[in-house]
Amino acid sequence: MRKLFRYLYFSVAFFFLFMVPVQAYIDPSVMTYAIQAVAGVAIALGTVFGLYWRKLLKVLRTVFKVRSNKHAENEIYRSRNKESYDAKRY
């Protein structure tokens, strides 16, 4: 922890020691580009997180031998729709 504070202290001191004033204009389109870049990174990180979360859940389900309710829900949906289809047909 002490090394971290020392590193941070010297980094900030170095930054302020060699800082030079600059006369520059930042166009508003630069901020739009920056917002798009941040949004793109956030979306990419969310996608990666979602993919690996599903893989982790799949591994945990196989390790603990937990069956997903997805198949049971599909069977219930199919049986309900078949009954309503047969009732409409006759």
C-alpha positions as CSV (number, residue, x, y, z in Angstrom):
1,M,0.0,0.0,0.0
2,R,2.9,2.3,0.8
3,K,4.3,1.7,-2.7
4,L,1.0,2.6,-4.3
5,F,0.9,6.0,-2.5
6,R,4.6,6.6,-3.3
7,Y,3.9,5.9,-7.0
8,L,0.8,8.0,-7.0
9,Y,2.6,10.9,-5.3
10,F,5.5,10.9,-7.8
11,S,3.2,10.5,-10.7
12,V,1.1,13.6,-9.7
13,A,4.3,15.6,-8.9
14,F,5.8,14.7,-12.3
15,F,2.6,15.7,-14.0
16,F,2.4,19.1,-12.4
17,L,6.2,19.7,-12.7
18,F,6.2,19.3,-16.5
19,M,2.8,20.8,-17.2
20,V,2.8,23.4,-20.0
21,P,-0.1,25.7,-20.7
22,V,-1.6,25.1,-24.1
23,Q,-3.8,27.4,-26.2
24,A,-6.1,24.9,-28.0
25,Y,-9.6,24.6,-29.1
26,I,-11.6,21.3,-28.7
27,D,-14.3,21.0,-31.3
28,P,-17.7,19.8,-30.0
29,S,-17.6,16.8,-32.3
30,V,-14.7,15.5,-30.3
31,M,-16.9,15.1,-27.2
32,T,-19.5,13.3,-29.4
33,Y,-16.8,10.9,-30.5
34,A,-15.7,10.4,-26.9
35,I,-19.2,9.6,-25.8
36,Q,-19.6,7.1,-28.7
37,A,-16.3,5.5,-27.7
38,V,-17.4,5.1,-24.1
39,A,-20.8,3.8,-25.1
40,G,-19.2,1.2,-27.4
41,V,-16.8,0.0,-24.7
42,A,-19.7,-0.3,-22.2
43,I,-21.8,-2.3,-24.7
44,A,-18.9,-4.6,-25.5
45,L,-18.1,-5.2,-21.8
46,G,-21.8,-5.9,-21.2
47,T,-21.8,-8.4,-24.1
48,V,-18.7,-10.2,-22.8
49,F,-20.0,-10.3,-19.3
50,G,-23.3,-11.8,-20.5
51,L,-21.6,-14.4,-22.6
52,Y,-19.3,-15.6,-19.8
53,W,-22.2,-15.4,-17.3
54,R,-24.1,-17.9,-19.3
55,K,-21.1,-20.1,-19.7
56,L,-20.6,-20.0,-15.9
57,L,-24.2,-20.8,-15.2
58,K,-24.0,-23.7,-17.6
59,V,-20.9,-25.1,-15.9
60,L,-22.5,-24.7,-12.4
61,R,-25.6,-26.4,-13.6
62,T,-23.6,-29.4,-14.8
63,V,-21.5,-29.5,-11.6
64,F,-24.6,-29.4,-9.3
65,K,-26.8,-31.4,-11.7
66,V,-29.5,-28.8,-11.8
67,R,-32.0,-29.1,-14.7
68,S,-33.1,-25.9,-16.4
69,N,-36.8,-25.2,-16.3
70,K,-36.6,-24.0,-19.9
71,H,-37.6,-27.4,-21.3
72,A,-40.5,-27.8,-18.9
73,E,-41.9,-24.3,-19.7
74,N,-41.7,-25.1,-23.4
75,E,-43.7,-28.4,-22.9
76,I,-46.4,-26.6,-20.9
77,Y,-46.6,-23.9,-23.6
78,R,-46.9,-26.5,-26.4
79,S,-49.6,-28.5,-24.6
80,R,-51.7,-25.4,-23.9
81,N,-51.5,-24.2,-27.5
82,K,-52.3,-27.6,-28.8
83,E,-55.5,-27.8,-26.7
84,S,-56.6,-24.4,-27.8
85,Y,-55.9,-25.3,-31.5
86,D,-57.9,-28.5,-31.2
87,A,-60.8,-26.6,-29.6
88,K,-60.8,-24.1,-32.5
89,R,-60.6,-26.7,-35.1
90,Y,-63.7,-28.6,-34.1
